[in-house]
Every structure is written in C-alpha cells, then in structure tokens.
Amino acid sequence: MAKVPSAVVAASGLVGGYGVARWTKKRQLGGAVLAVAGAAAAQQWRARAGGKAAGALTAAYVAGFAGSHPLARKVGAWPAVLGVAGAVAPASWAVADRRA
C-alpha cells in the first residue's frame, strides 16, 4: 500500500475537520477529524524527521487551526481554512516528506 504523505494528511485534517463541522453542524465531530489527522501526521513527522521537527510541525498545525478563526473574519471561512492548509502542507513536505 502506498504511503500518504504527511503533507496531505495535515492539509486534509484542517480542511476535512472544518468541512465535517460545517456540514454536520457538530463542532465536536469536526474537532475529532482534526485531532485524528493531526495525530496521524505527527506520528509520520516523528518517524521521518525526528521529535523536534514533529514538535515544530505540530505547533504549526495547531497554530494554523487557531489562526484560521481570526483570519476567517477578514477573508471568509473557506479561504482561511484553505490558506492555512496551504501553509502547513508545504512546511510538512519540506521538513518531513521530501526525505521519504
């Protein structure tokens, strides 16, 4: 089975978490999607790039989630979510996936 790059997992967690929360109207369910994808990505980051890199990328993932909220007030919800996913994914690729 082909491995899914951690950049895809992280971006999918951010976008999917928001999408699930919006479409189901259950924020907790969206949060669960976000958390599961974040944990899966963090596990890949640690295996591929080490603990310090995994910690930094996890912080970027959480900061992207938190930062999308105030950004959404300025540009809209979907553009904010897509923007932070578009920032976290290349960082993940550069730090962890490019080596794999």
C-alpha positions as CSV (number, residue, x, y, z in Angstrom):
1,M,0.0,0.0,0.0
2,A,1.3,3.4,-0.9
3,K,2.1,5.8,2.0
4,V,0.1,9.0,2.1
5,P,2.5,12.0,2.5
6,S,2.2,13.7,5.8
7,A,1.6,17.0,4.0
8,V,-1.6,15.5,2.5
9,V,-2.7,14.1,5.9
10,A,-2.2,17.5,7.6
11,A,-3.9,19.5,4.9
12,S,-6.8,17.0,4.8
13,G,-7.2,17.2,8.6
14,L,-7.5,21.0,8.5
15,V,-9.9,21.1,5.5
16,G,-11.8,17.9,6.5
17,G,-12.2,19.0,10.1
18,Y,-13.8,22.3,9.1
19,G,-15.9,20.6,6.4
20,V,-17.2,18.0,8.7
21,A,-18.0,20.6,11.4
22,R,-19.8,22.8,8.9
23,W,-21.8,20.1,7.1
24,T,-22.8,18.1,10.2
25,K,-23.2,21.2,12.4
26,K,-21.3,19.3,15.1
27,R,-18.2,21.1,16.0
28,Q,-17.0,18.2,18.2
29,L,-17.1,15.8,15.2
30,G,-15.0,18.3,13.2
31,G,-12.6,18.6,16.1
32,A,-12.3,14.8,16.2
33,V,-11.4,14.7,12.5
34,L,-8.9,17.5,13.0
35,A,-7.3,15.7,16.0
36,V,-7.1,12.2,14.4
37,A,-5.5,13.6,11.3
38,G,-3.1,15.8,13.4
39,A,-2.1,12.8,15.4
40,A,-1.5,10.7,12.3
41,A,0.6,13.5,10.7
42,A,2.6,13.9,13.9
43,Q,3.4,10.2,14.0
44,Q,4.6,10.4,10.5
45,W,6.6,13.6,11.2
46,R,8.3,12.0,14.2
47,A,9.2,8.8,12.2
48,R,10.5,10.8,9.2
49,A,12.1,13.8,10.7
50,G,12.5,13.3,14.4
51,G,11.0,14.7,17.6
52,K,12.0,18.3,17.3
53,A,10.7,18.6,13.8
54,A,7.5,16.8,14.7
55,G,7.0,19.2,17.6
56,A,7.5,22.2,15.3
57,L,5.2,20.9,12.7
58,T,2.5,20.0,15.3
59,A,2.8,23.6,16.6
60,A,2.3,24.9,13.0
61,Y,-0.7,22.6,12.6
62,V,-2.3,23.9,15.8
63,A,-1.4,27.5,15.0
64,G,-2.9,27.1,11.6
65,F,-6.2,25.8,13.2
66,A,-6.2,28.6,15.7
67,G,-5.1,31.3,13.2
68,S,-7.9,30.3,10.7
69,H,-10.5,31.7,13.1
70,P,-9.5,35.4,13.2
71,L,-8.4,35.1,9.5
72,A,-11.9,33.9,8.6
73,R,-13.4,37.2,9.9
74,K,-11.3,39.0,7.3
75,V,-11.4,36.7,4.2
76,G,-14.2,34.2,4.9
77,A,-14.1,30.7,6.4
78,W,-13.2,28.6,3.4
79,P,-10.4,30.9,2.2
80,A,-9.0,31.0,5.7
81,V,-9.0,27.2,6.1
82,L,-7.6,26.6,2.6
83,G,-4.9,29.3,3.3
84,V,-3.7,27.7,6.5
85,A,-3.8,24.2,5.0
86,G,-1.8,25.7,2.1
87,A,0.8,26.9,4.5
88,V,1.0,23.8,6.7
89,A,1.3,21.3,3.8
90,P,4.4,22.8,2.1
91,A,6.1,23.1,5.5
92,S,5.3,19.4,6.2
93,W,6.6,18.4,2.8
94,A,9.8,20.4,3.2
95,V,10.6,19.1,6.7
96,A,9.4,15.5,6.5
97,D,8.1,14.3,3.2
98,R,10.8,15.4,0.8
99,R,13.2,13.0,2.5
100,A,11.0,10.0,2.2
